[in-house]
Amino acid sequence: MTNIIGGEFTARYTFLMSWNNSLDSYEAKVNSSNSAQCPVLDGLDWLYKGQPVFLWIIFVLGVIENVFVLSVFCLHKNRCTVAEIYFANMAAADLLLVSALPYWAVYISQQFYWPFGQFMCKTVNALIYMNLYSSIYFLMMVSIDRYLALVKTMSLGRLRRPLCAKLNCFIIWVFALLNSMPILLYRRMEFHKELNKTACLLFFPSEKWVIANHCLLNIVGFSIPLAIITFCTVQIIKALRDNSMQKLKEIQTEKRAAILVLIVLLAFIVCWLPFQLVTFLDTLEMYDVIGGCAVEKGLFVATQISTYCAYSNSCLNPALYVIVGNNFRKKSKELYKQLVAGRYGRRNTSASLGMNSSADTVRTSVSMSCQ
């Protein structure tokens, strides 16, 4: 298989595949004879017209929803619980992701011309990768927190302190940044004479880097945290079914919180699992385990759909907090009343001060006229 650097690609194919995270295997295979004989990119109008609209919708909804979630967690008078600290960081990661989508919407609508410069070419893609790695680890920590709350209540309760949660979040952010370093190093702008366009592409030094990146996504970015989440989830469900614990008031509170966590976890897996499966199939194709024109076309379509599903999760989480999270709804109502009361109180204070000042002026005038 050919080296990614220095090869002449089929330009539109390379640009398209650089939009998603399965680009590397396609860029490596685009020199093969099968790529020329397999018309994968026939009828790209739906891509140029449909994807930008979808990305703008995710951007608008994602910004509004995640800013709302962060405002509730950060501005409420009560301190955040451990689980809320993780959810707040997850909302921040989702906000970073959706903030990068308008750049890609413009990129696709201009048929893969990148007008934003080298710095944004690297930064925008690194933000997407940071969300991929950080979100699932924040969910993993939420699962561990619920596990400690329901299963290891007495023995490991000290680990459920807010300070520990903040430290864990810092470690996860650093971990996500480190895993995004290959994108920062090897993503760059390049001018293509075929289309007379400057594109933002990912160029790994060799095919081994592509395979390593795919394995990193599948194993470190999904399989390991998913295994921990599965273990914690099974133990949480067992604890919730334990009749001897149902009478405890604290357990009932933890049960409601655990239900929200389980629903958010399910939504995350449903949204991101197709993307991870497509990445795995890409790796198999690079090793020639699977292949052929039908597979190539199928992976192309699956890549687009799985990318949509994955990015949609950034809009789905805040909606789940509102629909399922009783405590979150309570906090949001309290915050709204707090803000309205504060604003109304300031108006009353200003009006009262104005009335007092007017009264003092009248009294002074009357007093002087009497003298």
Buried (B, 14 or more C-beta within 10 A) or exposed (E): BBEBEEEEBBBBBBBBBBBBBBBBBBBBBBBBEBBEEBEBBEEEEEBEEEBBEBBBBBBBBBBEBBEBBBBBBEEBEEEBBBBBBBBBBBBBBBBBBBBBBBBBBBBBBEBBBBEBEEEBBBBBBBBBBBBBBBBBBBBBBBBBBBBBBBBBBEEEEEBBEEEBBBEBBEEBBEBBBEBBEBBEEBBEBBEBEEBEBBBBBBBBEEBEBBBEBBBBBBEBBBEBBBEBBEEBBEBBEEBBEEEEBEEEEEBEEBBEBBBBBBBBBEBBBEBBBBBBBBBBBBBBBBEEEBBEEEBBBBBBEBBBEBBBBBBBBBBBBBEBBBEBBEBBBEBBEBBEEEEEEEEEEEEEEEEEEEEEEEEEEEEEEEEEEEE
